[in-house]
Amino acid sequence: MTMEVSVKREVSYLSALLEQCRQDNPVEMDWLQELSNHARGIAQELAIPTTKDEEWRFTDLSPLLQETFEAALAFDTSTLDISPVVLPEAMNSRLVFVNGIYAPELSSVAGLPEGVFLGNLAELPSEYQSRIADYLGKHQGVTDVFTLLNTAGLTDVAVIWLPRNAEVTLPIHLLFVSMADGVPRLFQPRCLVVAEPGSQLSLVEEYCHGQEASAQGVYLTNSVTEVWVGENARVTHIRVDGESNQAFHVGKSAIAQARNSFYSCHGIAFGGKLSRHTLEVFQMGEGTETILNGLTAISEQQLADTHSAVMLNHPNGISNQLQKCIIDGSAHAVFNGKVSVPQAAQLTNAAQLNRNLLLSPKARVDTKPQLEITADNVKCSHGATVSQLEADEVFYLQSRGLKETDARNLLIDAFVAEILNQIPLASLRQRLSETVISSKRERNNVQQ
């Protein structure tokens, strides 16, 4: 009886969220309206997942269910200062969305090659309007409640479209700023990236909050990003979750890789009260290369969940994944990584490693690396480690004249550097390093 009541409550909760989408969905394109209606129809038959669902076994969403979220409202951007998160390398290749709503006055798209489109869905050129229905929403999972919720409320969409053989030397910065106003709000950013054959792109997808957001209340960011990597195309994707400490963040990244394409993702997560990022990579042709690097750095009572799935369906694929987690205080990290290598994916080379560093006795991690292999001519490996700072290493550095806190920080820096040093943007790399340093100083002050 208790389980039945719980399911009814979660169905009712999802219905309330869908109703907020209905109130804020002035879609004018017929096919887009059909896509939203289709997602709504499926979602109405589902419920918010619980720990009884295998994919959510370690992530309890009950704190989310205690909040009643309302639709996003337009924010007066004249008072918003985004300079702390502006990337100098992307001054003329930046899109900004505030509360999921496009903010053209904060955006700049003047530095892109001819034929490359960077803008909101409503601004899409006619030559792409006839083709976008082949890409937007095609990765939508039929049982992924949060992705369906996002699609049901489609309004503004950040679109990046690279024509054949286009090379964008400037990084593109998609900045999603959340501004809470004391009322729990639902923000639903959406991104679509189409890199046609032979094109090249570096993308920074960043989620942050305004200075007032952390002091003014709770919000839910429910984001979906679809990336299509064409034949022989190359996409470098950097994803940063820097939400406020009262926020809920649920993100989905769905990647399709065509023959001989390259895709790398550097996912950095340190924000949010509760965050979940699901990364799915679908191999659409042979000879693909996929690099997945991730760093989670959380403390206090944060929960950060990273789920990934790499579906290698063709021969000669290469996949390498390294996920690192630093957990302090009473924080809880979750990693579930799946690599699927069916019979058709012969000569696959896949490696997966999850390394976790616990900085306090109450820190917790649940890790589950998975390999599902039915092919017989492959080279695959996976593993996970959970450790604390080695006392011998700390003592050795102290014997060389360092204080204990400095010795510990130096070891943490070395642990983090393996991920951060692979981020190709110097300014972002420096900013993220400073964020980690700042969190260490706060921790040391508390300990002292």
C-alpha positions in Angstrom: 0.0 0.0 0.0 2.9 2.4 0.9 4.5 1.8 -2.5 1.3 2.4 -4.3 0.8 5.8 -2.5 4.4 6.7 -3.3 4.0 6.0 -7.0 0.8 8.0 -7.2 2.5 11.0 -5.5 5.4 10.9 -8.0 3.0 10.7 -10.9 1.1 13.6 -9.5 4.3 15.6 -9.0 5.3 15.0 -12.6 1.9 16.1 -13.8 2.4 19.4 -11.9 5.8 19.9 -13.6 4.2 19.2 -17.0 1.5 21.8 -16.4 4.2 24.4 -15.8 5.7 23.5 -19.2 2.2 24.0 -20.8 2.0 27.5 -19.3 5.3 28.5 -20.8 5.4 26.9 -24.3 4.5 29.4 -27.0 5.8 27.2 -29.8 4.9 28.3 -33.4 6.5 25.6 -35.5 4.0 22.8 -36.2 6.6 20.0 -36.1 8.1 21.3 -32.9 4.6 21.5 -31.3 4.1 17.8 -32.4 7.4 16.9 -30.8 6.5 18.6 -27.5 3.0 17.0 -27.5 4.5 13.6 -28.2 6.9 13.9 -25.3 4.2 15.2 -23.0 1.9 12.2 -23.9 4.7 9.7 -23.0 5.7 11.5 -19.8 2.1 11.6 -18.5 2.3 7.8 -18.3 5.5 7.8 -16.2 6.6 8.9 -12.8 9.7 10.6 -11.1 12.2 7.8 -10.6 13.0 6.4 -7.1 15.8 4.4 -5.6 13.8 1.3 -6.6 14.8 2.1 -10.2 18.1 0.6 -11.1 19.5 3.7 -12.8 18.6 5.8 -9.7 19.5 3.3 -7.1 22.0 5.5 -5.3 20.3 8.9 -5.9 17.4 9.7 -3.7 15.2 12.4 -5.3 12.9 12.8 -2.3 14.4 16.3 -1.5 13.3 17.3 -5.0 9.8 16.1 -4.4 9.5 18.3 -1.3 9.6 21.4 -3.6 6.8 22.9 -5.7 8.4 24.4 -8.8 6.9 27.1 -10.9 7.7 28.1 -14.5 10.6 30.4 -15.2 10.1 34.1 -15.6 12.1 36.6 -17.7 14.8 38.3 -15.7 15.9 41.9 -16.1 19.4 41.3 -17.4 20.4 45.0 -17.1 21.4 44.3 -13.5 23.3 41.0 -14.2 27.1 41.0 -14.3 28.4 38.0 -16.1 32.0 39.2 -16.3 33.4 36.7 -13.8 32.4 33.8 -16.1 33.1 35.4 -19.5 35.8 33.6 -21.4 38.3 35.9 -23.2 38.8 33.3 -25.9 35.0 33.4 -26.7 34.3 37.1 -26.5 32.7 37.1 -30.0 31.3 33.5 -29.9 29.0 33.4 -26.9 25.3 32.7 -26.3 23.8 33.6 -23.0 20.5 32.2 -21.5 19.1 33.5 -18.2 16.6 31.2 -16.5 16.6 29.2 -19.7 15.5 32.2 -21.8 17.7 33.6 -24.5 19.4 36.9 -23.7 20.6 38.4 -27.0 21.8 41.6 -25.2 24.4 39.5 -23.3 25.4 37.4 -26.3 27.9 38.0 -29.1 28.2 36.0 -32.3 30.3 38.3 -34.5 33.4 36.2 -34.7 32.3 33.1 -36.6 33.1 31.9 -40.2 30.6 32.4 -42.9 27.9 29.6 -43.0 28.3 28.8 -39.3 25.2 29.4 -37.3 25.2 30.2 -33.6 22.0 31.5 -32.1 18.5 30.8 -30.7 16.2 28.4 -32.5 13.9 31.3 -33.6 16.8 32.8 -35.6 17.7 29.7 -37.5 18.3 30.4 -41.2 15.9 28.9 -43.7 18.5 26.5 -45.2 18.6 24.8 -41.8 15.0 25.0 -40.8 14.0 22.3 -43.3 16.6 19.9 -41.8 16.5 20.6 -38.0 13.6 18.2 -37.5 16.0 15.4 -38.5 18.2 16.2 -35.4 16.3 17.9 -32.6 14.7 15.3 -30.3 15.9 12.3 -32.1 18.0 11.1 -29.1 15.0 11.3 -26.8 14.6 8.3 -24.6 11.1 6.9 -24.2 11.6 6.2 -20.4 13.8 9.2 -19.5 11.3 11.3 -17.6 13.5 14.4 -17.3 14.4 14.5 -21.0 10.7 14.1 -21.9 9.9 17.0 -19.5 12.4 19.2 -21.2 11.1 18.4 -24.6 7.5 18.9 -23.5 8.5 22.5 -22.6 10.6 23.4 -25.6 10.8 27.1 -26.2 14.3 28.6 -26.6 17.0 26.3 -27.9 20.7 27.1 -28.3 21.7 25.9 -31.8 25.2 25.5 -33.2 25.3 24.4 -36.8 28.6 23.8 -38.7 28.3 23.2 -42.5 30.5 20.6 -44.2 34.3 21.1 -43.6 33.8 24.3 -41.5 36.5 24.8 -38.9 35.7 27.1 -36.0 39.0 28.2 -34.4 37.3 30.2 -31.7 35.7 28.2 -28.8 32.0 28.6 -28.6 30.6 29.4 -25.1 27.1 28.5 -24.2 26.4 30.2 -20.8 23.3 29.3 -18.8 22.7 31.6 -15.8 20.2 30.8 -13.2 18.6 33.6 -11.1 16.4 32.6 -8.3 13.8 35.0 -6.9 12.6 33.3 -3.7 10.1 31.1 -5.5 11.3 27.6 -6.5 11.6 27.8 -10.3 12.0 25.3 -13.2 14.6 26.2 -15.8 14.9 24.0 -18.9 17.9 24.8 -21.1 18.2 23.0 -24.4 21.2 22.7 -26.8 21.5 21.3 -30.3 24.9 20.9 -32.0 25.2 19.7 -35.6 28.8 19.3 -36.9 28.5 18.2 -40.5 31.2 16.0 -42.1 34.7 17.3 -41.9 33.9 20.2 -39.5 35.7 21.1 -36.2 34.4 22.7 -33.1 35.4 23.4 -29.4 32.4 24.0 -27.2 32.0 25.1 -23.6 28.6 24.4 -22.0 28.5 26.1 -18.6 25.8 26.3 -15.9 26.2 28.9 -13.2 24.2 31.1 -10.9 24.0 34.8 -10.4 25.5 36.1 -7.1 22.0 36.5 -5.6 20.8 33.1 -6.6 22.4 31.2 -3.7 20.8 33.5 -1.2 17.4 33.7 -2.7 16.2 30.1 -2.9 15.8 26.8 -4.7 15.6 26.1 -8.4 15.7 23.1 -10.7 17.8 23.1 -13.9 16.7 20.4 -16.2 19.0 20.5 -19.3 19.3 18.4 -22.5 22.1 18.7 -25.0 22.2 16.8 -28.3 25.4 16.6 -30.3 25.7 15.2 -33.8 29.3 14.5 -35.0 29.4 13.9 -38.7 31.8 11.8 -40.6 35.5 12.8 -40.0 34.2 15.7 -37.8 35.9 16.6 -34.5 34.0 18.1 -31.5 35.7 19.0 -28.1 33.0 19.5 -25.5 33.6 21.0 -22.1 30.7 20.9 -19.6 30.8 22.8 -16.3 28.2 22.5 -13.6 28.6 25.4 -11.2 25.1 25.7 -9.9 24.2 27.3 -6.5 24.4 25.2 -3.3 20.6 25.1 -3.1 20.0 24.0 -6.7 18.9 20.8 -8.2 20.6 20.0 -11.6 19.6 17.2 -13.9 21.4 17.1 -17.2 21.4 14.8 -20.3 24.0 14.8 -23.0 23.3 12.6 -26.0 26.0 12.2 -28.6 25.9 10.5 -32.0 29.2 9.8 -33.8 29.4 9.0 -37.5 32.2 7.1 -39.2 35.8 8.2 -38.3 34.6 11.0 -36.1 36.2 12.3 -32.9 34.4 13.4 -29.8 35.8 14.3 -26.4 34.0 15.5 -23.3 35.5 17.1 -20.2 32.8 17.2 -17.6 33.5 19.3 -14.4 30.9 19.2 -11.6 31.2 21.1 -8.3 27.8 22.8 -7.9 24.3 22.0 -6.8 22.7 20.5 -3.7 21.9 17.5 -5.9 23.2 17.0 -9.4 22.9 14.3 -12.0 24.5 14.2 -15.4 23.7 11.4 -17.9 26.1 11.1 -20.8 25.2 8.7 -23.7 27.4 8.2 -26.7 26.0 6.3 -29.8 28.5 5.0 -32.3 26.9 5.4 -35.8 29.8 4.1 -37.9 33.2 2.4 -37.6 36.5 4.0 -36.7 35.2 6.5 -34.1 37.3 7.8 -31.2 35.6 8.9 -27.9 37.4 10.5 -25.0 35.5 11.0 -21.8 37.1 12.8 -18.8 35.3 13.9 -15.7 36.0 15.6 -12.4 33.6 15.8 -9.5 34.6 17.9 -6.5 31.9 18.1 -3.8 31.7 18.7 0.0 29.3 19.3 2.9 26.1 17.4 2.0 26.2 17.6 -1.8 25.2 14.6 -3.9 26.7 14.4 -7.4 25.7 11.5 -9.8 27.5 10.8 -13.1 26.0 8.1 -15.4 27.5 7.3 -18.8 26.8 4.8 -21.5 29.0 4.3 -24.6 27.3 2.2 -27.2 29.9 0.8 -29.6 28.0 -0.8 -32.5 30.6 -0.9 -35.2 34.2 -2.1 -35.6 37.5 -0.3 -34.9 36.1 2.0 -32.2 38.3 3.6 -29.6 36.9 4.7 -26.2 38.8 6.0 -23.2 37.1 7.2 -20.0 38.6 8.6 -16.8 36.3 9.8 -14.1 37.7 11.3 -10.9 35.8 12.3 -7.7 37.0 14.3 -4.7 34.5 13.9 -1.9 34.7 15.9 1.4 32.4 16.4 4.4 29.3 14.2 4.2 29.0 14.4 0.5 28.0 11.5 -1.7 29.3 10.8 -5.2 27.9 8.3 -7.6 29.5 6.9 -10.8 27.9 4.4 -13.1 29.7 3.9 -16.4 28.6 1.4 -19.0 30.4 0.3 -22.2 28.5 -1.9 -24.6 30.5 -4.0 -27.2 28.2 -6.2 -29.1 29.3 -8.9 -31.7 29.4 -6.3 -34.5 31.9 -4.2 -32.7 35.0 -6.2 -33.5 38.5 -4.7 -33.0 37.2 -2.3 -30.3 39.7 -0.7 -27.9 37.9 0.5 -24.8 39.2 1.5 -21.3 37.3 2.9 -18.3 38.6 3.9 -14.9 37.0 5.6 -12.0 39.3 7.0 -9.2 37.8 8.4 -6.0 39.5 10.4 -3.2 37.7 10.6 0.1 38.8 13.5 2.3 36.7 12.9 5.4 35.4 9.9 7.3 31.8 10.6 6.4 32.5 11.0 2.6 30.8 8.3 0.5 31.0 7.0 -3.0 29.1 4.4 -4.9 30.9 3.3 -8.1 29.8 0.8 -10.8 32.0 0.5 -13.9 30.5 -1.9 -16.4 31.6 -3.7 -19.5 29.1 -5.6 -21.6 31.0 -7.6 -24.2 29.9 -10.2 -26.7 32.5 -9.5 -29.4 35.5 -11.8 -29.3 38.3 -9.8 -30.8 38.5 -6.7 -28.6 40.8 -5.0 -26.1 38.8 -3.7 -23.1 39.4 -2.9 -19.5 37.7 -1.2 -16.6 38.3 -0.6 -12.9 37.6 1.6 -9.9 39.7 2.8 -6.9 38.6 4.4 -3.6 41.3 5.8 -1.4 42.3 8.5 1.0 45.4 10.7 1.0 48.3 8.5 1.9 49.8 9.3 5.3 53.3 8.4 4.0 53.0 10.8 1.1 51.9 13.6 3.4 54.7 12.8 5.8 57.3 12.8 3.0 56.2 16.3 1.9 56.3 17.5 5.5 59.8 16.2 5.8 60.7 18.5 2.9 59.5 21.5 4.8 55.8 21.8 3.9 53.0 22.3 6.4 50.5 19.5 6.7 47.7 21.5 5.0 50.1 22.5 2.2 51.2 18.9 1.7 47.6 17.7 1.6 46.6 20.4 -0.9 49.6 19.7 -3.1 48.5 16.0 -3.4 44.9 17.1 -4.2 46.3 19.4 -6.8 48.1 16.5 -8.5 45.0 14.4 -8.4 42.9 17.2 -10.0 45.6 18.3 -12.6 45.3 15.1 -14.7 41.8 16.2 -15.7 42.0 20.0 -15.7 45.2 20.1 -17.7 43.4 18.5 -20.6 41.0 21.5 -20.9 42.2 23.4 -23.9 41.1 26.9 -22.8 43.7 28.5 -20.5 41.3 31.0 -18.9 38.7 28.3 -18.0 41.4 26.0 -16.8 42.7 28.7 -14.5 39.3 29.6 -13.2 38.4 26.0 -12.4 41.8 25.5 -10.7 41.1 28.6 -8.5 37.7 27.2 -7.6 39.2 24.0 -6.3 41.9 26.0 -4.4 39.2 28.2 -2.9 37.2 25.2 -1.7 40.3 23.8 -0.1 41.0 27.0 1.8 37.4 27.0 3.1 37.8 23.4 4.3 41.1 24.1 6.0 39.6 27.2 7.8 36.8 25.0 9.1 39.2 22.3 10.2 41.4 24.9 12.0 
